[in-house]
Amino acid sequence: MESYFIFAIVLTVLYVIYYAVNIARDLYGKKENGKTDEEVFDLGLVDATEESISVSENETGFSIGSEKYDTEVEAVATPVVQDSDAKQEETAHIRFERLKAKAEERMEDSVPYLSDPFTSEEMYKAMVSRGCPENRPELKWKPVKDKL
């Protein structure tokens, strides 16, 4: 087990030295332009000896240096725009009402169950007062007996 700890300590020291050197090189090293030759000349259209590249656009395409490229333009149908937002809101409201009426047709009439529910505080008071809550009808109180 001792050899493993020696290996771990040596590896940790080497990592610390490696990262310290890289950080120092990044902080105090020579600042680069930021663009490499690969980024500038990756298209293969421009000789590596030229120092500036001129790019221009026109109605039919574009040109890079002395090379010209044509582009095709397809006509795209534009969607019809409503005159105002009020018409859209009105249309949405009419659609909502129509869907609501359709849903109500399929609903059944039902008798509400527990139409006068108790809150947790009211139920606690009713249990303490043995089924006689304030300003409410009396509850039928059947205590549960422990059958153990």
Z-matrix of the N, CA and C atoms (Angstrom, degrees):
N
C 1 1.443
C 2 1.522 1 111.26
N 3 1.323 2 116.78 1 -25.98
C 4 1.463 3 120.01 2 -179.52
C 5 1.515 4 111.15 3 -65.64
N 6 1.335 5 117.57 4 -37.35
C 7 1.467 6 119.81 5 -178.96
C 8 1.526 7 110.70 6 -65.04
N 9 1.337 8 117.40 7 -34.35
C 10 1.461 9 120.44 8 178.17
C 11 1.524 10 110.89 9 -65.03
N 12 1.322 11 117.51 10 -43.78
C 13 1.464 12 120.44 11 179.61
C 14 1.518 13 111.04 12 -65.05
N 15 1.329 14 117.86 13 -37.96
C 16 1.469 15 120.41 14 176.73
C 17 1.522 16 109.84 15 -63.25
N 18 1.352 17 116.56 16 -44.22
C 19 1.462 18 120.81 17 177.95
C 20 1.530 19 110.90 18 -60.46
N 21 1.323 20 118.23 19 -44.96
C 22 1.462 21 121.93 20 -178.93
C 23 1.516 22 111.31 21 -63.50
N 24 1.326 23 117.52 22 -40.96
C 25 1.467 24 120.73 23 179.75
C 26 1.521 25 110.78 24 -67.09
N 27 1.344 26 117.39 25 -44.23
C 28 1.469 27 120.76 26 179.71
C 29 1.527 28 110.17 27 -63.62
N 30 1.323 29 117.80 28 -43.13
C 31 1.462 30 121.25 29 179.96
C 32 1.524 31 111.12 30 -64.11
N 33 1.326 32 117.62 31 -40.55
C 34 1.464 33 121.24 32 178.27
C 35 1.514 34 111.19 33 -63.28
N 36 1.326 35 117.53 34 -42.41
C 37 1.470 36 121.20 35 178.64
C 38 1.518 37 110.17 36 -64.29
N 39 1.334 38 117.90 37 -41.67
C 40 1.467 39 120.40 38 178.64
C 41 1.537 40 110.98 39 -63.81
N 42 1.331 41 117.96 40 -41.61
C 43 1.459 42 120.25 41 177.21
C 44 1.528 43 111.27 42 -62.26
N 45 1.316 44 118.35 43 -42.25
C 46 1.462 45 121.27 44 179.62
C 47 1.512 46 110.19 45 -61.99
N 48 1.331 47 117.26 46 -44.68
C 49 1.468 48 120.43 47 179.03
C 50 1.524 49 110.45 48 -64.24
N 51 1.337 50 118.22 49 -44.14
C 52 1.459 51 122.26 50 -179.34
C 53 1.529 52 111.39 51 -59.33
N 54 1.347 53 116.50 52 -49.17
C 55 1.459 54 119.13 53 -178.93
C 56 1.523 55 111.78 54 -69.52
N 57 1.305 56 119.59 55 -32.91
C 58 1.460 57 121.63 56 177.12
C 59 1.518 58 110.55 57 -64.22
N 60 1.335 59 117.32 58 -42.52
C 61 1.469 60 121.16 59 178.07
C 62 1.523 61 110.25 60 -63.53
N 63 1.338 62 118.20 61 -44.82
C 64 1.469 63 120.27 62 -179.54
C 65 1.522 64 112.38 63 -65.03
N 66 1.304 65 117.78 64 -40.06
C 67 1.466 66 120.73 65 178.46
C 68 1.524 67 110.59 66 -66.38
N 69 1.334 68 117.53 67 -42.39
C 70 1.466 69 120.57 68 178.24
C 71 1.519 70 110.89 69 -63.97
N 72 1.329 71 116.88 70 -39.69
C 73 1.467 72 120.43 71 179.02
C 74 1.530 73 110.34 72 -65.15
N 75 1.334 74 117.39 73 -39.24
C 76 1.460 75 120.35 74 177.82
C 77 1.525 76 111.99 75 -66.76
N 78 1.311 77 117.30 76 -39.65
C 79 1.463 78 120.78 77 -176.79
C 80 1.529 79 112.38 78 -75.45
N 81 1.312 80 116.65 79 -44.06
C 82 1.465 81 119.76 80 -171.56
C 83 1.522 82 113.64 81 -111.16
N 84 1.305 83 118.13 82 2.42
C 85 1.457 84 120.95 83 -178.61
C 86 1.514 85 111.79 84 -76.07
N 87 1.330 86 115.56 85 176.61
C 88 1.463 87 122.29 86 179.94
C 89 1.527 88 109.36 87 -68.41
N 90 1.317 89 116.38 88 131.49
C 91 1.461 90 120.99 89 179.35
C 92 1.523 91 108.48 90 -76.61
N 93 1.350 92 116.43 91 133.52
C 94 1.461 93 121.25 92 179.93
C 95 1.523 94 109.98 93 -97.70
N 96 1.329 95 115.03 94 166.38
C 97 1.453 96 122.52 95 -179.52
C 98 1.521 97 111.01 96 -64.35
N 99 1.313 98 117.35 97 -34.18
C 100 1.449 99 120.18 98 -178.46
C 101 1.509 100 111.88 99 106.91
N 102 1.330 101 118.29 100 -29.14
C 103 1.457 102 122.10 101 177.78
C 104 1.513 103 108.62 102 -110.03
N 105 1.312 104 114.53 103 136.80
C 106 1.457 105 119.24 104 177.48
C 107 1.518 106 109.02 105 -99.19
N 108 1.314 107 115.86 106 168.76
C 109 1.459 108 119.90 107 177.77
C 110 1.522 109 111.10 108 -63.34
N 111 1.310 110 116.72 109 -30.23
C 112 1.453 111 120.10 110 179.99
C 113 1.519 112 111.34 111 -65.37
N 114 1.321 113 117.50 112 -38.52
C 115 1.456 114 120.72 113 -179.64
C 116 1.521 115 111.62 114 -69.59
N 117 1.309 116 117.72 115 -37.51
C 118 1.456 117 121.07 116 -176.43
C 119 1.517 118 111.77 117 -77.89
N 120 1.316 119 116.97 118 -39.12
C 121 1.456 120 120.21 119 -172.71
C 122 1.521 121 112.64 120 -113.42
N 123 1.352 122 117.76 121 28.59
C 124 1.457 123 119.84 122 -176.07
C 125 1.523 124 112.69 123 -73.21
N 126 1.324 125 119.01 124 -18.82
C 127 1.454 126 120.57 125 179.48
C 128 1.521 127 112.37 126 -77.83
N 129 1.279 128 118.38 127 -20.44
C 130 1.453 129 121.44 128 -178.70
C 131 1.515 130 112.83 129 76.23
N 132 1.318 131 118.10 130 10.22
C 133 1.461 132 121.86 131 -177.85
C 134 1.514 133 112.48 132 -89.44
N 135 1.303 134 116.66 133 -22.42
C 136 1.452 135 120.92 134 -174.28
C 137 1.521 136 108.66 135 -117.09
N 138 1.321 137 116.17 136 139.36
C 139 1.463 138 119.93 137 177.11
C 140 1.521 139 109.46 138 -68.35
N 141 1.328 140 115.51 139 150.91
C 142 1.456 141 120.70 140 -179.77
C 143 1.520 142 111.97 141 -71.29
N 144 1.320 143 117.61 142 -12.50
C 145 1.458 144 120.09 143 -178.39
C 146 1.526 145 112.07 144 -82.25
N 147 1.351 146 118.42 145 -22.12
C 148 1.458 147 120.37 146 179.12
C 149 1.520 148 109.00 147 -72.71
N 150 1.328 149 116.98 148 144.12
C 151 1.450 150 119.86 149 -178.57
C 152 1.512 151 112.79 150 -102.96
N 153 1.316 152 119.92 151 -26.01
C 154 1.459 153 121.22 152 179.11
C 155 1.522 154 109.31 153 -124.83
N 156 1.308 155 115.00 154 146.06
C 157 1.453 156 121.41 155 -179.56
C 158 1.512 157 107.11 156 -118.88
N 159 1.322 158 116.67 157 129.89
C 160 1.458 159 119.94 158 178.09
C 161 1.526 160 108.85 159 -103.83
N 162 1.305 161 115.00 160 128.40
C 163 1.454 162 121.79 161 178.57
C 164 1.522 163 107.19 162 -120.53
N 165 1.346 164 115.87 163 130.61
C 166 1.463 165 119.07 164 179.21
C 167 1.529 166 109.01 165 -140.39
N 168 1.336 167 114.37 166 151.34
C 169 1.459 168 120.87 167 179.12
C 170 1.521 169 109.01 168 -114.70
N 171 1.335 170 115.61 169 151.11
C 172 1.457 171 121.20 170 172.04
C 173 1.517 172 107.83 171 -140.93
N 174 1.345 173 117.53 172 -173.68
C 175 1.456 174 121.13 173 -174.35
C 176 1.521 175 113.13 174 -67.83
N 177 1.296 176 118.60 175 -31.01
C 178 1.462 177 120.88 176 -175.54
C 179 1.517 178 113.28 177 -100.37
N 180 1.333 179 119.65 178 -7.41
C 181 1.455 180 120.19 179 -178.56
C 182 1.507 181 111.39 180 170.71
N 183 1.339 182 115.61 181 -144.68
C 184 1.450 183 121.37 182 -179.86
C 185 1.523 184 109.28 183 -148.68
N 186 1.323 185 115.50 184 167.28
C 187 1.460 186 119.72 185 178.03
C 188 1.518 187 109.26 186 -138.00
N 189 1.339 188 114.96 187 140.91
C 190 1.455 189 122.45 188 176.38
C 191 1.516 190 106.08 189 -119.58
N 192 1.309 191 116.12 190 114.76
C 193 1.469 192 120.14 191 -176.31
C 194 1.515 193 109.41 192 64.04
N 195 1.334 194 117.72 193 -121.84
C 196 1.460 195 121.53 194 179.90
C 197 1.528 196 112.05 195 -99.24
N 198 1.326 197 118.74 196 -5.31
C 199 1.461 198 122.47 197 -179.78
C 200 1.521 199 110.02 198 -86.95
N 201 1.347 200 116.99 199 137.08
C 202 1.458 201 121.89 200 179.11
C 203 1.521 202 109.18 201 -115.45
N 204 1.339 203 115.89 202 140.92
C 205 1.457 204 122.14 203 -179.55
C 206 1.513 205 108.51 204 -129.59
N 207 1.346 206 115.90 205 134.03
C 208 1.456 207 121.61 206 178.35
C 209 1.527 208 109.01 207 -100.01
N 210 1.328 209 115.71 208 146.71
C 211 1.459 210 120.96 209 177.20
C 212 1.510 211 109.60 210 -121.64
N 213 1.334 212 115.41 211 151.64
C 214 1.458 213 120.77 212 177.67
C 215 1.519 214 108.78 213 -100.59
N 216 1.321 215 115.07 214 142.29
C 217 1.460 216 120.50 215 179.25
C 218 1.513 217 107.81 216 -120.35
N 219 1.336 218 116.63 217 125.28
C 220 1.454 219 121.16 218 176.56
C 221 1.522 220 109.23 219 -100.28
N 222 1.308 221 115.97 220 140.33
C 223 1.458 222 120.44 221 178.29
C 224 1.525 223 108.77 222 -74.57
N 225 1.305 224 116.75 223 130.39
C 226 1.450 225 122.47 224 -179.75
C 227 1.517 226 108.29 225 -110.76
N 228 1.330 227 116.00 226 131.15
C 229 1.457 228 120.04 227 179.51
C 230 1.528 229 108.69 228 -71.40
N 231 1.315 230 115.50 229 131.21
C 232 1.459 231 120.02 230 179.78
C 233 1.523 232 109.10 231 -89.99
N 234 1.311 233 118.38 232 139.95
C 235 1.463 234 120.03 233 179.01
C 236 1.525 235 111.19 234 -70.01
N 237 1.324 236 114.65 235 150.51
C 238 1.462 237 120.49 236 179.46
C 239 1.526 238 108.35 237 -73.08
N 240 1.329 239 116.07 238 131.09
C 241 1.457 240 121.50 239 -177.31
C 242 1.522 241 109.14 240 -99.75
N 243 1.342 242 116.82 241 134.39
C 244 1.466 243 121.08 242 177.21
C 245 1.522 244 109.26 243 -66.54
N 246 1.333 245 115.37 244 154.84
C 247 1.455 246 119.76 245 -178.63
C 248 1.523 247 111.85 246 -68.49
N 249 1.329 248 116.90 247 -39.77
C 250 1.455 249 118.14 248 -178.35
C 251 1.525 250 109.75 249 -151.59
N 252 1.312 251 114.87 250 162.90
C 253 1.454 252 120.62 251 178.82
C 254 1.529 253 111.39 252 -71.08
N 255 1.318 254 117.38 253 -24.04
C 256 1.461 255 120.83 254 -179.71
C 257 1.530 256 110.59 255 -62.80
N 258 1.322 257 116.66 256 -39.67
C 259 1.461 258 119.91 257 179.05
C 260 1.523 259 110.30 258 -65.60
N 261 1.328 260 117.69 259 -38.44
C 262 1.460 261 120.61 260 179.04
C 263 1.528 262 110.57 261 -65.92
N 264 1.332 263 117.20 262 -42.99
C 265 1.455 264 120.41 263 178.54
C 266 1.529 265 110.82 264 -64.75
N 267 1.330 266 116.43 265 -39.28
C 268 1.458 267 120.26 266 179.26
C 269 1.522 268 110.06 267 -65.74
N 270 1.307 269 117.12 268 -42.20
C 271 1.455 270 121.22 269 178.56
C 272 1.520 271 110.36 270 -63.26
N 273 1.323 272 117.43 271 -42.10
C 274 1.460 273 120.93 272 178.54
C 275 1.522 274 110.67 273 -64.68
N 276 1.324 275 117.13 274 -39.44
C 277 1.466 276 120.94 275 179.59
C 278 1.532 277 110.14 276 -66.02
N 279 1.314 278 117.64 277 -42.92
C 280 1.472 279 120.90 278 179.10
C 281 1.523 280 109.89 279 -63.75
N 282 1.306 281 117.69 280 -41.28
C 283 1.464 282 121.72 281 178.95
C 284 1.531 283 110.31 282 -63.97
N 285 1.335 284 116.10 283 -42.42
C 286 1.464 285 120.02 284 177.86
C 287 1.515 286 110.93 285 -60.45
N 288 1.323 287 117.18 286 -45.90
C 289 1.464 288 121.17 287 -179.74
C 290 1.528 289 110.65 288 -62.01
N 291 1.328 290 117.49 289 -39.90
C 292 1.465 291 121.07 290 179.58
C 293 1.530 292 110.51 291 -64.61
N 294 1.341 293 117.54 292 -44.01
C 295 1.460 294 120.98 293 178.51
C 296 1.518 295 111.70 294 -66.51
N 297 1.335 296 116.37 295 -36.63
C 298 1.461 297 121.06 296 178.39
C 299 1.528 298 110.58 297 -64.67
N 300 1.336 299 117.09 298 -43.39
C 301 1.466 300 120.89 299 179.21
C 302 1.525 301 110.70 300 -64.70
N 303 1.321 302 117.35 301 -38.99
C 304 1.461 303 120.67 302 178.54
C 305 1.525 304 111.14 303 -64.78
N 306 1.329 305 117.22 304 -39.08
C 307 1.465 306 120.94 305 178.79
C 308 1.515 307 111.24 306 -69.70
N 309 1.331 308 117.44 307 -38.30
C 310 1.461 309 120.84 308 -179.77
C 311 1.523 310 111.78 309 -67.29
N 312 1.335 311 117.81 310 -28.15
C 313 1.457 312 120.80 311 177.39
C 314 1.527 313 110.68 312 -64.76
N 315 1.287 314 117.73 313 -35.05
C 316 1.456 315 121.91 314 -177.51
C 317 1.531 316 113.01 315 -84.98
N 318 1.325 317 118.07 316 -9.79
C 319 1.459 318 121.10 317 -178.43
C 320 1.520 319 110.60 318 -75.83
N 321 1.331 320 114.97 319 152.26
C 322 1.457 321 121.38 320 177.11
C 323 1.520 322 109.50 321 -103.22
N 324 1.336 323 115.77 322 151.35
C 325 1.463 324 119.88 323 173.71
C 326 1.520 325 107.55 324 -77.81
N 327 1.311 326 116.49 325 137.28
C 328 1.462 327 119.95 326 179.36
C 329 1.521 328 109.18 327 -139.17
N 330 1.324 329 114.31 328 154.78
C 331 1.451 330 121.05 329 178.07
C 332 1.522 331 107.07 330 -90.57
N 333 1.324 332 117.71 331 128.13
C 334 1.464 333 118.36 332 -179.07
C 335 1.520 334 111.35 333 -67.36
N 336 1.303 335 115.88 334 138.35
C 337 1.455 336 123.02 335 179.28
C 338 1.521 337 107.30 336 -107.10
N 339 1.288 338 117.44 337 134.77
C 340 1.464 339 122.86 338 -176.28
C 341 1.526 340 110.64 339 57.81
N 342 1.309 341 114.78 340 57.17
C 343 1.456 342 118.89 341 -178.64
C 344 1.517 343 112.65 342 -71.87
N 345 1.346 344 116.66 343 -16.02
C 346 1.452 345 120.11 344 178.73
C 347 1.540 346 108.18 345 -123.34
N 348 1.316 347 117.14 346 72.40
C 349 1.464 348 119.39 347 -174.24
C 350 1.527 349 111.64 348 -74.38
N 351 1.317 350 115.31 349 157.52
C 352 1.455 351 122.49 350 177.33
C 353 1.526 352 109.16 351 -97.14
N 354 1.326 353 115.19 352 143.62
C 355 1.457 354 118.80 353 170.28
C 356 1.520 355 107.82 354 -79.80
N 357 1.311 356 117.34 355 171.79
C 358 1.465 357 119.70 356 -178.36
C 359 1.531 358 111.08 357 -63.83
N 360 1.328 359 117.61 358 -35.73
C 361 1.468 360 120.46 359 178.94
C 362 1.525 361 110.76 360 -68.74
N 363 1.339 362 116.55 361 -42.53
C 364 1.458 363 120.12 362 179.73
C 365 1.535 364 110.96 363 -65.93
N 366 1.316 365 117.07 364 -37.63
C 367 1.451 366 120.46 365 178.43
C 368 1.524 367 110.76 366 -66.31
N 369 1.324 368 116.64 367 -39.47
C 370 1.468 369 120.48 368 177.45
C 371 1.528 370 110.60 369 -62.64
N 372 1.337 371 116.29 370 -44.73
C 373 1.473 372 120.11 371 178.22
C 374 1.530 373 111.01 372 -62.83
N 375 1.340 374 116.58 373 -37.56
C 376 1.465 375 119.98 374 179.04
C 377 1.519 376 110.61 375 -67.03
N 378 1.318 377 117.99 376 -37.92
C 379 1.459 378 120.23 377 178.67
C 380 1.523 379 110.73 378 -68.59
N 381 1.327 380 117.69 379 -39.16
C 382 1.463 381 120.84 380 179.83
C 383 1.521 382 110.37 381 -67.54
N 384 1.337 383 116.86 382 -37.77
C 385 1.473 384 119.76 383 -177.99
C 386 1.528 385 111.82 384 -89.08
N 387 1.292 386 118.87 385 12.49
C 388 1.469 387 126.02 386 176.99
C 389 1.530 388 112.25 387 56.98
N 390 1.333 389 116.22 388 47.05
C 391 1.458 390 121.61 389 172.00
C 392 1.504 391 115.81 390 88.97
N 393 1.325 392 118.92 391 12.18
C 394 1.465 393 121.64 392 178.45
C 395 1.526 394 109.52 393 -118.03
N 396 1.320 395 119.02 394 76.42
C 397 1.466 396 119.89 395 179.97
C 398 1.523 397 110.96 396 -75.12
N 399 1.322 398 115.22 397 161.12
C 400 1.459 399 120.49 398 -179.55
C 401 1.526 400 110.33 399 -72.89
N 402 1.328 401 117.03 400 136.20
C 403 1.462 402 125.19 401 174.85
C 404 1.530 403 112.85 402 54.35
N 405 1.313 404 117.09 403 31.02
C 406 1.458 405 121.53 404 177.34
C 407 1.523 406 108.55 405 -138.01
N 408 1.311 407 115.44 406 158.91
C 409 1.466 408 116.17 407 176.91
C 410 1.527 409 110.86 408 -66.83
N 411 1.336 410 114.19 409 154.29
C 412 1.465 411 119.51 410 -177.32
C 413 1.524 412 110.68 411 -69.76
N 414 1.297 413 115.30 412 139.42
C 415 1.461 414 121.38 413 -179.84
C 416 1.513 415 109.73 414 -92.29
N 417 1.324 416 116.08 415 144.48
C 418 1.452 417 119.85 416 173.10
C 419 1.524 418 106.08 417 -79.54
N 420 1.295 419 115.04 418 119.38
C 421 1.467 420 120.10 419 -171.38
C 422 1.512 421 108.86 420 -110.68
N 423 1.337 422 114.84 421 117.22
C 424 1.453 423 119.86 422 177.87
C 425 1.528 424 108.14 423 -122.05
N 426 1.321 425 116.97 424 98.34
C 427 1.445 426 118.62 425 179.70
C 428 1.529 427 111.28 426 -66.26
N 429 1.301 428 115.44 427 144.32
C 430 1.451 429 121.54 428 -179.98
C 431 1.522 430 108.24 429 -89.26
N 432 1.332 431 116.67 430 126.15
C 433 1.450 432 120.73 431 179.92
C 434 1.520 433 108.51 432 -90.43
N 435 1.286 434 113.90 433 141.27
C 436 1.449 435 120.55 434 179.66
C 437 1.523 436 108.32 435 -75.21
N 438 1.314 437 118.51 436 122.81
C 439 1.467 438 122.65 437 -176.03
C 440 1.529 439 111.47 438 -97.91
N 441 1.280 440 119.29 439 22.07
C 442 1.461 441 120.16 440 179.58
C 443 1.443 442 112.03 441 -83.15
